[in-house]
Amino acid sequence: MKVYQVGGAVRDELLGLPVKDRDHVVVGATPEELERLGFKPVGKDFPVFLHPTTHEEYALARTERKTGRGYKGFTVYAAPDVTLEDDLARRDLTINAIAKDDQGNLLDPFGGAADLKAGVLRHVSPAFVEDPVRVLRVARFAARFGFRPAPETLALMREMVANGEVDALVPERVWQEFAKGLMEAAPRRMLETLAECDALPRALPEWSHLDAQRALAALDHAATRGLALAVRYAALFAGGPVEAAESAAARLRAPIECRDLAVLAARWSATVREARRLGADALVELFERADAFRRPDRFAELVDACECDAAAVGGADPQRLPSLRRALAAAQGVDGGAISQANPKDVAAAIRAARVAAVANALAARR
């Protein structure tokens, strides 16, 4: 039995990046042998075990054979006669098909280390086309590392799209990869790579209703500021129609917080962009309709997303966010309880009038 460290940990070490999780491949062993050594089985589709002390993953070396459509249509073979190279050959990209033995020696049968130095995302074998998730993973790695797909790999990705393999992906898996890609260092590269291989219209047909360059620039600003996933997602739709934001969220089955913020950004981006020109009454109306009094944190995220969109079209104003926050804080300072106890004829109208007055005072003080 031999154990090798594989995959992302080896890749990231070679890139000088922090290693979060270490995965291992075990060659020449059976499940029974690992269990006798105290490893705990956790794999459902193939033999994966947790180390009894470190709890790191150890998988038996395996091969995969395509038996059906989509990313689940595989038969797995794991046995002592499967070699390390057999196991590495089933992996997606050469940069993820590098192993390291217990002496620290690299085993790199597919030239992954050279591709790391060259910044190239290259498929390991023609079997790449058998798993449609790989199209999304290549795009995500492009966003993470700034690497470019090899021409032959891009050609295979286009072939997978043309053959309908990408259409077999379930929305949850698309969202999972999409969300990870949005949180990478250069998320626009994910979208650009998907567009290059013709997958973007399949994964996100609503993209055709957006101004692509504006959306990408807004995403750049959100990433530069290190904003949260929901804000980055919403920034894409801030300059587009509400219908596109609603349709995309439904198609991708995006989390509620991402869906709601994207719809709000599409609906209110123009208003927020012009916020410094709005009077107190219009600002209070914005707060009411955007549910800012009940959800102030979400409103702050809405303004962040709209700020990124404003920067994308050259209308960024670094004072807009604090101005809106000051105005909202002033409106929130109104004591609705005290107004209610005064028994005016229309409590809601009285509270609103007090909020408008408070915002007007805050605007006057700003000037």
C-alpha positions in Angstrom: 0.0 0.0 0.0 1.3 3.5 -1.0 -0.2 6.8 -0.1 0.2 10.0 -2.2 -0.9 13.6 -1.6 -2.9 14.7 -4.7 -5.0 17.5 -6.2 -5.4 21.0 -5.0 -3.0 20.8 -2.1 -0.1 19.9 -4.3 -1.1 22.5 -6.9 -1.4 25.3 -4.3 1.9 24.4 -2.7 3.6 24.7 -6.0 1.9 28.1 -6.5 3.1 29.2 -3.0 -0.5 29.5 -1.8 -1.9 28.5 1.6 -3.2 24.9 1.6 -6.6 24.5 3.2 -7.5 20.8 2.7 -5.2 17.9 1.9 -6.5 14.9 -0.1 -4.7 11.6 -0.5 -4.9 8.6 -2.9 -4.2 5.2 -1.6 -2.8 2.7 -4.1 -2.7 -1.1 -3.7 -5.3 -1.3 -0.8 -8.8 -2.5 -0.2 -11.6 -0.9 1.9 -11.2 -3.7 4.4 -7.5 -2.9 4.9 -8.2 0.8 5.5 -10.9 0.0 8.0 -8.6 -2.3 9.9 -6.2 0.6 10.2 -8.9 2.7 11.8 -10.0 4.8 8.7 -13.7 5.7 8.7 -15.6 5.2 5.4 -17.6 8.2 4.3 -17.9 7.8 0.5 -21.2 7.0 -1.1 -20.3 6.7 -4.8 -16.7 5.4 -4.3 -14.4 4.4 -1.4 -13.4 7.5 0.5 -12.1 7.4 4.1 -11.3 9.8 6.9 -7.9 9.4 8.6 -8.4 8.3 12.2 -6.3 11.2 13.6 -6.1 14.0 11.0 -9.5 13.4 9.5 -8.1 14.2 6.1 -9.6 12.4 3.1 -8.0 9.2 1.8 -9.6 7.8 -1.4 -8.7 4.5 -3.0 -7.2 4.9 -6.4 -10.0 4.5 -9.0 -11.0 4.7 -12.6 -14.2 6.0 -14.0 -16.2 4.8 -17.1 -18.9 6.9 -18.7 -22.2 5.1 -18.7 -24.9 7.8 -19.0 -25.6 11.5 -19.6 -24.6 14.2 -17.2 -22.1 14.4 -14.4 -23.5 11.4 -12.5 -23.4 9.0 -15.3 -20.3 7.1 -14.3 -19.3 3.6 -13.1 -16.4 3.7 -10.7 -13.8 0.9 -10.4 -11.6 1.0 -7.3 -9.3 -2.0 -6.6 -5.6 -2.7 -5.6 -4.6 -3.0 -9.3 -5.5 0.6 -10.1 -2.2 2.6 -10.4 -1.5 6.1 -9.4 -1.3 7.2 -13.1 -4.7 5.5 -13.7 -6.2 7.6 -11.0 -4.5 10.8 -12.1 -5.6 10.2 -15.7 -9.3 10.5 -14.7 -8.8 14.1 -13.3 -10.0 17.2 -15.1 -6.9 19.4 -15.6 -3.1 18.7 -15.6 -2.6 21.2 -12.8 -4.9 19.0 -10.6 -3.2 15.8 -11.7 0.0 16.1 -9.8 0.9 13.8 -6.9 3.5 13.9 -4.1 4.8 10.9 -2.3 5.8 10.7 1.4 9.3 11.7 0.6 8.2 14.9 -1.1 8.9 13.7 -4.6 6.5 15.0 -7.3 4.8 12.5 -9.7 3.6 14.5 -12.7 2.8 12.3 -15.7 0.8 14.9 -17.5 3.0 18.0 -17.2 0.9 19.8 -14.7 3.8 21.7 -13.1 4.8 23.1 -16.5 1.2 24.3 -17.1 1.2 25.9 -13.7 4.3 27.9 -14.6 2.8 28.8 -18.0 -0.6 29.7 -16.5 -2.5 27.2 -18.7 -5.6 25.2 -18.0 -5.2 22.0 -20.0 -7.3 18.9 -19.9 -5.7 15.6 -19.0 -7.4 13.3 -21.5 -10.2 13.2 -24.0 -12.4 11.8 -21.2 -12.6 15.5 -20.1 -15.8 15.7 -22.3 -17.6 13.1 -20.2 -18.3 15.4 -17.2 -20.1 18.8 -18.0 -19.2 20.2 -14.6 -15.6 20.5 -15.9 -16.7 23.4 -18.2 -17.7 25.3 -15.1 -14.6 24.3 -13.1 -12.3 25.5 -15.9 -14.1 28.8 -15.8 -13.8 29.0 -12.1 -10.1 28.2 -12.1 -9.6 30.9 -14.7 -11.2 33.3 -12.2 -9.1 32.0 -9.3 -5.7 32.0 -10.9 -6.1 34.2 -14.0 -5.0 31.3 -16.1 -6.2 30.8 -19.7 -7.6 27.6 -21.2 -5.4 25.8 -23.7 -6.8 26.1 -27.2 -7.5 22.4 -27.4 -9.2 22.4 -24.1 -11.4 25.4 -25.1 -12.3 23.4 -28.3 -13.4 20.4 -26.2 -15.5 22.7 -24.0 -17.2 24.1 -27.1 -17.9 20.6 -28.2 -19.5 19.7 -24.9 -21.8 22.7 -25.2 -22.7 21.9 -28.8 -23.4 18.3 -27.8 -25.8 19.3 -25.1 -23.7 17.9 -22.2 -23.9 21.2 -20.3 -27.7 21.2 -20.5 -27.7 18.1 -18.3 -26.4 20.0 -15.3 -28.8 20.5 -12.5 -29.4 24.1 -11.4 -28.0 23.5 -7.9 -24.6 22.4 -9.3 -24.5 25.3 -11.7 -25.1 27.7 -8.9 -22.5 26.0 -6.7 -19.8 26.6 -9.2 -21.1 30.0 -10.2 -21.1 31.2 -6.6 -17.6 30.0 -6.0 -16.4 31.7 -9.2 -18.0 35.0 -8.2 -16.0 34.9 -5.0 -12.6 34.4 -6.7 -10.0 37.1 -7.2 -11.0 37.9 -10.8 -14.6 36.7 -11.2 -15.0 38.3 -14.6 -12.7 35.7 -16.0 -15.3 33.0 -15.2 -17.9 34.8 -17.2 -15.5 35.6 -20.0 -14.4 31.9 -20.2 -17.9 30.7 -20.2 -18.7 33.1 -23.1 -15.6 32.0 -25.0 -16.8 28.4 -25.0 -20.4 29.3 -25.7 -21.6 28.0 -22.4 -22.8 31.3 -20.9 -26.0 31.5 -23.0 -26.8 28.0 -21.8 -26.0 28.5 -18.1 -27.2 32.1 -17.9 -29.4 33.1 -20.9 -30.4 36.3 -19.1 -26.9 37.5 -19.8 -28.1 38.6 -23.3 -30.4 41.2 -21.7 -27.6 42.8 -19.8 -24.9 45.3 -20.9 -22.0 42.8 -20.6 -19.2 45.3 -20.3 -21.2 47.3 -17.7 -22.0 44.1 -15.7 -18.4 42.9 -15.8 -17.1 46.3 -14.7 -19.5 46.4 -11.8 -18.4 42.9 -10.8 -14.8 44.1 -10.9 -15.6 46.9 -8.5 -17.4 44.5 -6.2 -14.5 42.1 -6.2 -11.9 44.9 -5.6 -13.9 46.0 -2.6 -14.1 42.5 -1.3 -17.9 42.5 -1.1 -20.0 39.5 -0.2 -21.5 37.0 -2.6 -25.0 38.5 -2.6 -23.6 42.0 -3.5 -21.3 40.6 -6.3 -24.3 38.7 -7.8 -26.6 41.8 -7.5 -24.0 44.0 -9.1 -24.3 42.0 -12.3 -28.0 42.9 -12.6 -27.9 46.4 -11.2 -28.0 48.0 -14.6 -30.4 45.5 -16.2 -34.1 44.8 -16.3 -35.9 43.4 -13.3 -37.2 40.5 -15.3 -33.6 39.3 -16.0 -32.7 39.3 -12.3 -35.9 37.4 -11.5 -35.5 34.9 -14.2 -31.8 34.2 -13.5 -32.4 33.7 -9.8 -35.2 31.3 -10.5 -33.2 29.4 -13.1 -30.1 29.1 -10.9 -32.2 28.5 -7.8 -30.1 31.2 -6.1 -30.4 31.7 -2.4 -33.1 34.0 -1.3 -30.7 36.7 -0.2 -29.0 36.7 -3.6 -32.3 36.7 -5.5 -33.8 39.5 -3.5 -30.8 41.8 -3.6 -30.4 41.3 -7.3 -34.0 42.2 -8.0 -33.8 45.3 -5.7 -30.6 46.3 -7.4 -32.2 46.1 -10.9 -35.2 48.0 -9.7 -33.4 50.8 -7.7 -30.0 51.2 -9.3 -30.9 54.4 -11.2 -32.5 56.0 -8.1 -29.6 55.2 -5.9 -27.2 56.5 -8.6 -29.0 59.8 -8.4 -29.5 59.8 -4.7 -27.6 63.1 -4.0 -30.0 64.9 -6.3 -33.1 63.5 -4.4 -35.0 65.5 -1.9 -36.0 64.3 1.5 -39.5 63.1 0.5 -38.1 61.0 -2.4 -35.4 59.5 -0.1 -38.0 58.5 2.4 -40.0 56.9 -0.4 -36.9 55.0 -1.5 -36.3 53.8 2.1 -39.9 52.6 2.4 -40.1 50.8 -1.0 -36.7 49.2 -0.5 -37.7 48.0 3.0 -34.8 49.9 4.5 -36.4 50.5 7.9 -37.0 46.8 8.5 -33.8 45.6 6.6 -31.1 48.3 7.1 -28.3 45.8 6.5 -29.7 44.6 3.2 -30.3 48.3 2.2 -26.6 48.9 2.8 -25.8 46.0 0.6 -28.2 47.3 -2.0 -26.3 50.6 -2.0 -23.0 48.8 -2.3 -24.2 46.9 -5.4 -25.6 50.1 -7.0 -22.4 51.9 -6.2 -20.5 49.3 -8.1 -22.9 49.7 -11.1 -22.5 53.5 -10.8 -18.7 53.1 -10.9 -19.1 50.9 -14.0 -20.8 53.6 -15.9 -18.5 56.4 -14.7 -21.0 57.8 -12.2 -19.3 56.8 -9.0 -19.6 59.2 -6.1 -17.7 58.2 -2.9 -20.0 60.3 -0.8 -23.2 58.6 -2.0 -23.1 55.7 0.4 -22.4 57.7 3.6 -25.0 60.3 2.5 -27.7 57.7 2.1 -26.6 56.1 5.4 -26.9 59.4 7.2 -30.3 60.1 5.7 -31.5 56.6 6.7 -30.1 57.0 10.2 -31.9 60.3 10.5 -35.2 58.7 9.4 -34.7 55.8 11.8 -34.2 58.2 14.6 -37.8 59.2 14.5 -39.6 57.9 17.6 -42.7 56.3 16.1 -43.9 55.2 19.5 -44.0 58.7 20.9 -45.9 59.9 17.8 -48.4 57.2 18.2 -49.0 58.2 21.8 -49.7 61.7 20.7 -52.8 60.2 19.0 -52.7 62.0 15.6 -55.5 61.3 13.2 -53.2 59.4 10.8 -50.3 57.8 12.7 -48.6 56.5 9.5 -48.7 59.9 7.8 -47.4 61.6 11.0 -44.5 59.2 11.2 -43.7 59.7 7.6 -43.8 63.5 7.9 -41.4 63.3 10.8 -39.1 61.1 8.9 -39.1 63.5 5.9 -38.4 66.4 8.3 -35.5 64.5 9.9 -34.0 63.6 6.5 -34.4 67.2 5.3 -32.5 68.4 8.4 -29.8 65.9 7.8 -29.5 67.0 4.1 -29.3 70.7 5.2 -26.6 69.9 7.8 -24.6 68.0 5.1 -24.6 71.1 2.9 
